[in-house]
Amino acid sequence: MKTILNIFKYRELLKNNVKKEIRGRYKNSVLGVLWTFLNPLLQLAVYAIIFPLILKDTKEAYVVFVCVGLIPWTFFTTSVAQSAYTIIGNANIVKKVYFPREILPLSVVVSGAVNFCISVLIIIGFCFIYGKGLTWAVLFFPLVLLIQFALQLGIAFILAAITVYFRDMEHFVQIGLMLMFYATPIVYDSRTIPAAFSFIMKINPMAVIIEGYRDIFYNQTMPNMIQLGVWGAISVALVFGGWFIFNKLQRGFAEEL
């Protein structure tokens, strides 16, 4: 409760830090915030060419299928990668000025969520271009987003704190994200996974979350509430566990930095 009150007290700092994270991402860029749309569109173009044309994947509205997986995945990888560096990157401020240190990883995840919500317009656009439109299932979107946000916030707390003491963690994170990409049904259908490896889809939180988005926008049905409920509970627990680890380790930040 004390931490929440502290963050509320420094809410202007949080807001400014979120703005800095968003603007800093496109600093000195001619196109600026337009890259929020261009980045996923360029990645999408690559997959849209490789799979349907070269690998002969004939899945209906494949562009929508990939888009619904790629954009949430970009939100995940960006937040996780940046959160690992956020304390080290703000070392001068952390050592000299008092403020709730939790604001730094929190601002990374919040700024990522803002970019993600803007990028969702791409998903909606392709849904209409390919004749799918939107259905009542879109009402479940805030729930899936909330679960993903909680998951990433918990991870952000842990990585931000541990990386201060173990700098190689940044490199392990990059490797982990690369491996996790192939274990997540972003460019392929989870139903094509052999039965012997289907358990990966259940223990991979991003697989469950992306399938939730895919049910909403692509299959246009209610997502699997049981799996989402399980990972929702785990994500909330991860936020508290991550905060506990962060709170314990932050006492030595100044000395390590």
LINURMO-V902328 format. One record per residue. N is the residue number from 1. PHI is phi as a letter, one per 20 degrees, with the letter a starting at -180 (none if undefined). OMEGA is omega in whole degrees, 0 to 359 (NA if undefined). Layout:
# LINURMO-V902328
[[N | PHI | OMEGA] [N | PHI | OMEGA]]
This chain:
# LINURMO-V902328
[[1 | none | 180] [2 | f | 179] [3 | f | 179] [4 | f | 179] [5 | f | 178] [6 | f | 179] [7 | f | 178] [8 | f | 179] [9 | f | 181] [10 | d | 184] [11 | f | 178] [12 | f | 177] [13 | f | 178] [14 | f | 180] [15 | f | 180] [16 | f | 180] [17 | f | 176] [18 | f | 178] [19 | f | 180] [20 | f | 180] [21 | f | 182] [22 | f | 181] [23 | f | 181] [24 | f | 180] [25 | f | 183] [26 | c | 180] [27 | f | 180] [28 | m | 178] [29 | e | 181] [30 | f | 184] [31 | e | 175] [32 | l | 186] [33 | f | 177] [34 | f | 178] [35 | f | 175] [36 | g | 178] [37 | e | 186] [38 | f | 181] [39 | g | 179] [40 | f | 180] [41 | f | 179] [42 | f | 176] [43 | f | 180] [44 | f | 180] [45 | f | 180] [46 | f | 181] [47 | f | 180] [48 | f | 178] [49 | e | 185] [50 | f | 188] [51 | f | 181] [52 | f | 187] [53 | e | 184] [54 | e | 181] [55 | e | 176] [56 | l | 175] [57 | f | 187] [58 | d | 181] [59 | g | 182] [60 | f | 178] [61 | l | 185] [62 | f | 178] [63 | f | 178] [64 | f | 181] [65 | g | 182] [66 | f | 182] [67 | g | 181] [68 | f | 177] [69 | e | 187] [70 | f | 184] [71 | f | 174] [72 | f | 179] [73 | f | 178] [74 | f | 176] [75 | g | 181] [76 | f | 185] [77 | f | 180] [78 | f | 181] [79 | f | 182] [80 | f | 182] [81 | f | 182] [82 | f | 181] [83 | f | 180] [84 | f | 185] [85 | d | 193] [86 | f | 179] [87 | f | 179] [88 | f | 181] [89 | f | 178] [90 | d | 185] [91 | g | 183] [92 | f | 180] [93 | f | 183] [94 | g | 183] [95 | f | 189] [96 | d | 188] [97 | c | 176] [98 | e | 171] [99 | a | 178] [100 | f | 183] [101 | f | 179] [102 | f | 181] [103 | f | 184] [104 | f | 176] [105 | f | 179] [106 | f | 181] [107 | f | 177] [108 | f | 182] [109 | f | 180] [110 | f | 179] [111 | f | 176] [112 | f | 179] [113 | f | 178] [114 | f | 178] [115 | f | 180] [116 | f | 181] [117 | f | 175] [118 | f | 182] [119 | f | 178] [120 | f | 176] [121 | f | 177] [122 | f | 178] [123 | g | 181] [124 | f | 179] [125 | f | 180] [126 | f | 177] [127 | f | 179] [128 | f | 179] [129 | g | 182] [130 | e | 171] [131 | m | 181] [132 | e | 182] [133 | m | 178] [134 | c | 178] [135 | c | 179] [136 | g | 182] [137 | f | 181] [138 | f | 178] [139 | f | 180] [140 | e | 182] [141 | g | 180] [142 | g | 180] [143 | f | 180] [144 | f | 178] [145 | f | 180] [146 | f | 179] [147 | f | 179] [148 | f | 179] [149 | f | 180] [150 | f | 179] [151 | g | 184] [152 | f | 178] [153 | f | 178] [154 | f | 178] [155 | f | 182] [156 | f | 178] [157 | g | 184] [158 | f | 183] [159 | f | 181] [160 | g | 182] [161 | f | 185] [162 | f | 183] [163 | f | 177] [164 | f | 183] [165 | e | 183] [166 | c | 189] [167 | f | 179] [168 | f | 181] [169 | g | 179] [170 | g | 182] [171 | f | 177] [172 | f | 178] [173 | f | 180] [174 | f | 178] [175 | f | 180] [176 | f | 179] [177 | f | 179] [178 | f | 179] [179 | f | 182] [180 | f | 178] [181 | g | 182] [182 | f | 178] [183 | e | 181] [184 | d | 183] [185 | f | 181] [186 | e | 182] [187 | d | 179] [188 | c | 180] [189 | e | 181] [190 | f | 180] [191 | f | 178] [192 | e | 179] [193 | f | 177] [194 | g | 183] [195 | g | 182] [196 | f | 182] [197 | d | 183] [198 | f | 180] [199 | f | 180] [200 | f | 181] [201 | f | 182] [202 | e | 181] [203 | e | 177] [204 | e | 184] [205 | g | 181] [206 | f | 175] [207 | f | 180] [208 | f | 181] [209 | f | 180] [210 | f | 175] [211 | f | 177] [212 | f | 176] [213 | f | 183] [214 | f | 176] [215 | f | 183] [216 | f | 188] [217 | e | 185] [218 | e | 179] [219 | e | 178] [220 | l | 179] [221 | b | 179] [222 | f | 178] [223 | f | 180] [224 | f | 187] [225 | f | 180] [226 | f | 180] [227 | f | 178] [228 | f | 179] [229 | f | 179] [230 | f | 182] [231 | f | 174] [232 | f | 179] [233 | f | 179] [234 | f | 181] [235 | f | 177] [236 | f | 178] [237 | f | 180] [238 | f | 177] [239 | f | 181] [240 | f | 179] [241 | f | 179] [242 | f | 178] [243 | f | 180] [244 | f | 179] [245 | f | 179] [246 | f | 182] [247 | f | 179] [248 | f | 186] [249 | e | 185] [250 | f | 180] [251 | f | 181] [252 | d | 183] [253 | g | 185] [254 | g | 181] [255 | f | 182] [256 | f | 182] [257 | e | NA]]
